[in-house]
Amino acid sequence: MDAKAHAFATRAVHAGHDVDPTGAHATPIHATSTFVYGDAARGRRLFAGEEPGYVYGRIGNPTTRAFERRVASLEGGADAVAFASGMGAIAGLLLTVLAPGDEVVVLGPLYGGTGGLLHDLLARYGVRTNEAGGGPDRSTADRLAEAVGPRTKMIYVESPTNPTLNVHDLDAVAAAGRTSGALTVADNTFATPYLTRPLEHGLDVVLHSATKYLGGHGDALGGVLVASEELVAQVRAEGLRHVGAVLGPFEAFLLLRGLATLHLRVAAQCTGARRVAEAVRDHPAVARVHYPGFTDHPGHAVAERQMRDFGGMVALELAGEPALATRRAHAFLDRLELFAQAVSLGDVASLATHPATTTHELWTPEQRSALGVDDALVRLSVGVEDPDDLVADVRRALDAAAAVAA
Ligand SMILES: Cc1ncc(COP(=O)(O)O)c(C=O)c1O
């Protein structure tokens, strides 16, 4: 489907879907590990890449291919390759393009799994990671000008970041990539292509934990990356085929169905998140709300430029000295009824997490504090429930938190 001829919502429903030879209107789940090639000459041509087609499930599957083509269309990219999880996609890319001696400059804070892959695993293979210094008050361009050097092979950015929702300037990332020759990569999991399309800002690669907003129903793990045809072919041949984190056809089917409503879900989640952020802002039990839609958020101006809306995530810090604020955070979480306490995000159902004791538990208290992940911080992923109900739930839980004695 032509990305220029059809609007986002149309592509979300139709892109990647070819009418099946059986006439099936929904994309069928091709539950097969291998594909019959008929005669030996065709088998040779398929393996040599001289003829397009499917040969083995670790390299490609028609259901998965429909998902890849839909994501490529929504991100405005040439091609896509899917993986079993977001970490599968990230590892598949990094293992394909990096070599000993290379340096990766990151604009984070990074998702913990990505941080672990870079700092723990790839460090053992001679890949160096350099966190661009300075906080969200410094411009992305200044931070990159300082961090990028002759060995920088990749600039890797997450925006908005987890869990404090910093927004990095994608135009500045693309400019630094052009000047240095480094490959620029955006983890667009939090924004989704409905809100931000990094390739349109000039980045080279965009990737996702499809487990989150792309799937959107909390019932499938998946990952995907979008880039030029050449790079996608290389990642498919090496980072997917040789490593093996393959998306299963059933998960591809679930993710495809999720994508058809991406624009509806994310629009509703943005509305809900704004309502929740506004409702908790002045509550006496709250010290601070992180939400890029507020004009005093350090990333607000950049978010206005590069995001259609401000996303479905809100983080809040409970008030009080550290021990009290932590007890309040726990009381708040335990009193929530509609927000389920669980990691993950982007689900149609609202979720709440205490990052310091879950997703960021492996960091030291000093590292957490440098990232702004204090014990008093709670992260909310706003679902598509009625915003009035969500606001009432959060207010009730904050009243319970306020009642926790000093
Ligand atoms: C921003 C971001 N990137 C990547 C991942 C990893 O994705 P997955 O859990 O699908 O492997 C996550 C998971 O939470 C994430 O939040």
The ligand as a Gaussian input file, in Angstrom:
#p B3LYP/6-31G(d) Opt

LIG

0 1
 C       11.345000       1.305000      25.532000
 C       11.456000      -0.191000      25.515000
 N       12.252000      -0.776000      24.609000
 C       12.386000      -2.122000      24.553000
 C       11.736000      -2.942000      25.458000
 C       11.934000      -4.441000      25.381000
 O       10.827000      -5.037000      24.782000
 P       10.351000      -6.557000      25.033000
 O        9.909000      -6.639000      26.456000
 O        9.265000      -6.740000      24.037000
 O       11.543000      -7.415000      24.764000
 C       10.881000      -2.379000      26.402000
 C       10.169000      -3.252000      27.362000
 O        9.622000      -2.792000      28.334000
 C       10.746000      -0.966000      26.443000
 O        9.963000      -0.360000      27.347000

